[in-house]
Amino acid sequence: MAFDLAVLGAGPAGYAAALEAAAQGLSVALIEKAHLGGTCLNQGCIPTKLLLGGTAAVEELENQARARVATGEIHVDFAALQTKKDRLLAATRKAMRARLDAAKVAVFAGQGRFLSPNTLQVTSERETAEVAFTTCVIATGAKPASFPGLAPDGQAVLDSTRFLALTAMPKSLIVIGAGYIGLEMAQAAHRLGAAVTLVDALDRVAATEDPETSKVLHTAFKRLKWDIRLGVRVQSLVTENSRAVLTLESGDRLEADLALVAVGRTPLTEDLGLDAAGITPDPRGFIPTNEYLEAAPNILAVGDVNGRIQLAHAASHQAGYAARRAAGKETGPYAPGPIPSILYGSPEALRVGLTAAQARAVAQADGGEVTVSRAQLVANPIAQAYAATQGQVQVVWSNDKVVGISAVGRDVSRLAVAACMIVEEAWTPADLHRVIFPHPTLDESLHEALCAPRQDQ
């Protein structure tokens, strides 16, 4: 069988590439060895958000109780929540398949492997097929990473996939990794009654974010009575007597019912026959790409597998470009513009564009001036209404243009699209009053931060 485009992997990137290519009139083969939707839908961002959404009332009540306007108790039926999650995921996969069928995308269930630079072999338990293609998009994604001494054993030491499949939440949980995955899952566990211990070798939580954001998050999680241990290194993590036992290099020994290893993700590039396609992964396993997302002539790699940025929406955006390039509709280099990143939960963290430190580094090279303006959520009426006033919105300016926006606090993900547009358009002071920001909304804090006095950085 021959196709204009073959897509390896049916996660957010592969699914988007297949539909976009079909819309452009190409014949498309989509190859997936597991479930439609990939990690994001089945074992990642979507299940995590369903857990956070299903337990949000716990946090809401705690906030209002601290404000002394409410009392009570929220009981979350974890088994029912997991059943709801499974049903929603199954329904989503069914809807995805229906849309692919309507677009006349040929779906192959099995492991795809290159036989040559223009042929794939698809192997399943029932059959083996060969798929010839003019262009191929590799979108196989990533899997949970681990380090020596930190390997999940499937008993009391789990990766994120097994954690999301739990049938009961433990009474105590050690989370190794204070990045987005660890922090979101730790919040869900806390709301479901687990005592949380958070461990990371870096010196702050959410270390990729602005230090001010990290500080707000740290304070919020300490308020939840988490045991937070930063700047420490792990010697070993094992299951002993059906419990997780973590030993630090300092000699400290921590125990919990379960441990979650959330130290990042590593690309799924093994067993793809990349050498037959003339592709050599880098030492970490990622597929190197040029400015056109090409890994080899007529073969593009998009999403987590190319190591550029591990976000589902970034993967889908790359995939759309790749499909249009295969159809001859894109001829220039891939240029995504600002990419938003969001930590979900309560508080949330949002970042678009450059942090102040990144802007300073650029300014040192070109002689620009960097300033920062801020607004505190304590003055926002919506934050006040929900008794969640901790946090801020921060705007980074370079030479009188907005180059970055970050926010931390309850529900700040609502600001993502506006922040993206402002950074993309590089607003100047003359733009601040072109748009009406509705009242009362959290968006007013964004406008307030844009209009606030700026401080040199």
N, C-alpha and C positions, 0 to 999 in steps of 0.2 A: 504494500500500500504506500502511496506517495502523497505527501501533503506540502502545501506551501510553507506551513509553520508547524513545528513540533514543540510542545511545551513540556518540560520535565518538572513535575510538581504542581499540585493543585491547591496550594495555599493562597493567601491573598494576592501574591504576585502572579502565580501561574493562572489562577482563575481570571484575574483582570486581563492578563495578556491574551488568553484564549478568546474572551468575549470581545475585546477591542479588535483583535485580528479578524475575527469573524465578521464584525461590523464593517470592517474595511474590505470585505469581499474575499478574504483568503480562506482556503481550506485548512482546517486546524485539527491537529491531534493533541489531546491532553492526556498525559501519562501520570498516574498516581498509584503508588504501591500501598497506601493506607486509606485514609478517609479524605473526601473532599473538604476543603477548608483548611487543611494543614494544621500546624501547631496552634496558630492564633485562634482558630475556631474551636478546636477539639481539646487542646491541653494547655492553652495559654491565656491570651488577653481576654477572650470572651468568657470562659468559665470563671476567671478571676473577678471580672466585673459583675457577673451574676452573683457571686458570693458577697462582694462588697455591697451591691445593691440590696440583696436580700437581708443584710445585717445592718443597713444604714440606720434603721430606727433605733438601734442600740446606742449609737453615737449621738443621734439627735436628742434622745432622752437624757443622756449624760450631760450634754451641753445645757439643756434647760434646767436640769437639776442643780447644776453649779450656779445657775442664775437664780435659783430658789423660786422658780415659778412652776415646777412640775415635780411629781414623784411617781414612782411606780417601777415596774419591771417588764422588760421585753424578753419573751422566750422565743427563740428561733428554733424551729424544727429542722435540724440539719439534714436528716434523712429526706424530709419532704423537699428541702431546698436542692439537694443533690438530684432527686427525681425530676424536679422541675428543670434543672440544668440539662440533664440528659435528654429530656423530651424536646427542649428548645434547640439543642444542638442537632438532634436527629431531624427535626422539622427544617432547620436551616440547610442541612445537607440535602434534604429532599428538594427544597426549593432551588438550591444551586444546580442540582442535576437537571431539574425541569428547565431552567433557564439555558443551560448548556445544550440540552436536546433541542430547544426551540431555536437556538442559534446554529444548529447543525454542526456542533463541535463533536468530533469522535473521541469518546472517552475510553482509554485503555487502563484496566486495572492490573497493575503489576510493577515489577522493578524495571526501570529503563536503564539501558547501558549502551554506550556508543560502540558500534562495530567499526565505524569509519567516520570521517568528517561530515558525512551527509546521511548516515544510517544509524538507527537505534534498534536495539533488540529489546522487546518487552516480554518479561517472563513472569508468569503467574503459576499457581498450583495446577491450573487446568490446561494451559497452552502457552506457546511461544509464538510471537509475531515479530515481523520486521517492519519498521516504519522508516521510509525514506522521506527526506525533507529538503527544502531549499534553504530555510532558515530554522535555527533552533534557539529556544530560550530556556536556559537553565534556571529553575526557580525552586530548588529543592529545600531551601530554608536551613534551619539550624536545630540543634538539640541541646539539652542542658549540659553544661560543662562541669568538669570536676578537676581536682588537683590531686597529686599524690598524697595519700593519707586522708583524703576527703571524698572518696568514692562512695556513692550511695550503694547500699547493700540490699535494698528492698525489704528490709526487716524494720528496724527502728530508724535507719538513716535513709532518707528519701530525697529524690529530686522533685522538681516542680510538677512533673507529670503524675507521679504517684501521689503526691500531696493532694492534688486536685481530685483524685479518684477515691479519697478516703471515705469510708462509710460512717466514721465517727471522729469527731475532733478530739485530740488529746487534751489532757488537763495541763500539760506543760510542753513547751516547744522551744527548741534551740534553732535559731535561724542564722546560718552562716552566709553573710553577704548582705550589706546594707544598701544595695542598689534598688532599682525599681521593682524587680521581681520579688526580692526578699521583703521589702517594705510593704508592698501591697498584700502579699499572702500573710505576713505577720499581723497586719491590721484585721484581716478577716478572721484569723485564728483568735486574736484577742477578743473580738466581739462575740465569738462563740464560746468564750470562757477559758481559753488557754492562757496560762502564765507564759510570757514571752521573754526569752533571752536573745539579744541581738549581738552578733559578733562580727567584726570586720577588721582586716589588717590595715585599712586606711584610717585616717584620723577624724573623719566626719561621715555622717550619713549622707546619702545621695551626693557622693563626692564629685560627680560630673557637673553639678549645679553650682550656682553662685554661693559663696560661703554664707551670705545672709540667709539664703533659702535653707541651707543645711542647718543653720542655727535654729530657725523657727521650727523645722521638722523635729530636730533633736529635742527641743523643749516640749513640743507636743507629745512626743512618744514617752518622754520621762514622766510627763503628767499622767500617762496611762500606767505608770509603775513598771515599765519594761526595765529589765536589767540590760543596760547597753554597755558593751565593752568594745572600744575602738582602739586602733593602733596596736592590736595584739595578733600574734601569729599562732596558727593551729599546728599542733604536733600530730594529733591523731583524732579520728572520729570513728567509733565502732559501736556495734550493738553488743551489750553485755547484759545477760539476764533479762532480755526482751526490752531493754531501755537503751537510749542513746547516751553514750559517754564521750564527752569532748575533753581532750587534754590539750592545754595551751603550752607553748614553749616555756612559759614562766613556771610551769608545773601545776598551775591551777587546774582543777578537775571539775567539770560541770556535768550534771545529769538531767535528763528530761525523758518524758514518755517517748517523744519523737524528735528527730532533727531534720531540718530542711536545708539542703545544700543549694544555695542560690548565688553562685559565683560567676554567672554569665552563661553565654551560649557559644557553641562551637559549630562550624558549618557541616552540613550533611553532603560531603563530597566523595565519601568512600563508595566503592562498588558502582561507580558511574562509567568506568572505562574511559576516563578523561584522556589518558595517553593516546587512545585510538583517535581522538579528536584533535590531538596536538595541543592539549591544555595541560599545564603543570601548576598545581595549586602552590600557594606560598607556604612557608614553614608552619603556619597556623592552620592550614587546610582551606583557606579562602581562595576563591578563584580571582586572579588579577584581571582587571578590565581596563580598557583605554577610555578616552573621553566620550566614546560612543557606546559605552557599556559592552564592548566586544571583548570576548575572551579568545576568540580565534575568528578567522574569516567566516561570516555568516552564522556565528554562534555568539549569543549574548548571554550574560549572567546578571540576574537582577535579584534584589532583595537581600536577605541575610547572608546568602551564599557568597556574595562578592565582598563582604566586609566593610562596605562604605558606612552604613548606618543600619542598626537592627531595630527598625520600626515598621509595623505593618503598613501604615499609610505611605511611608517612603517606598516600600517595596512595590505597592500597587502603582504608585506614580511612575517608578522606573519601568514597570511592566507595560504601562500604557505607551510610554515612549518607545520601548523595544518593539511592540506590536506595530506601531505606526511606522517605525523605521523599516521593519520587514515588508510593510506595504508600500514603501517608497514615499511616505508622507512626511517623514522626518529626515532631514539631511544634515542638520547642524549637530554640534556636541550636545550631550545631555546637560541641561541647566535647570535644576529643580527650584531655585529660589529658596527662601527661608523654610526650614522644616520644623514644625512644632514638636516638642516632646512633652509628655504629660505623665506625672505620677498621680495615680488615682487613690481615692480613700478620703480621709479627713485628718489633717489638711491635705489638699492637693498641691502639686507644684507644676508650674507651666513655664516653658522657656521657648522663645522664638528668637533666632538670630544670635548675636554675640553677647557673651557675658561681659562685664566691665573689664575683667582681666584680659579676655581675648581682644577686646577693642583697644586696650592699652598696648598690647603687643603689636597690633596693626599700626597704631598711631606712632609708635616708636620708629617704625620703618618708613612711614611717609610724612612724619612731622605733624600729624593731626592733633586736635585737642579733644579729649574725652571728658564728658561730664555725665552725671547721673541725677535723675529726679525721681522722687518717691512719693507714694501715698500710703498711709497706714489704714488697714481695714477697720480699725477701731472707730473711725469716723463714718463708716458706710452704713446706711440704714438697713440694708438687707443683711449684712453681717450682724448687726445689732439684733435684728428680728430673730435670727437663728441662734443667737447667743454664741456666736463663733467669730469673735473679733480679732483673733490672733492672726497676724500675717500682714503682707504688704504687696504693692505692685511697684516694680522698679523699671525705669526706662533708661536705656543707655544711648547717649548721644555722641556722635563724632562729627565735628565740624558742622554743628547745627542741624544734623540729620539723625533721625532715629535709626539705630543699627541693631538694637536688641531690646526685647521686653521679657521680663520674668515676673512671675507672681507666685505667691504661696499663701494658702489659706483655704477655707471651705469653698468648694465649688468654683475655684478659679479656672477650671478647664473651660468654663463658659466663655472666657475671654479669648480663646485660642484663635478663632477665625478673624476677629477684629485685629488681634495682635499681628497675625500673619500679614494681613493686608497693609497695616501701618508700616511694618518693617519692609515689606516688599516695595511699597511706594516711597520709602525713605522720607517720611513726613518731616517737614521743617516747622518752625514756629508759625509760619503763615498758614499751615494746614489745620491747626488745632481747633478751629471753629467752623470748619467746613461741614462737619457732621454733628447732628444732634444726638447726644447720648441720653437715653430715656431715664426718667426718674420715677420711682426709686429702683435702681438696679445695681448689681455689682459692677457693671460696666462704668459707672460713674467714677469708681476708683481708678480705672484706667485713664479716664479723661483727666482726673485730678492729678495723677502722676505725670501725665504729659505736660500739664500746665504748671506744675510745682517748680519752685526755684531749683536751679541746678547746682550741684556741687562738683568741684574739680576732682578728678580721679587720677 
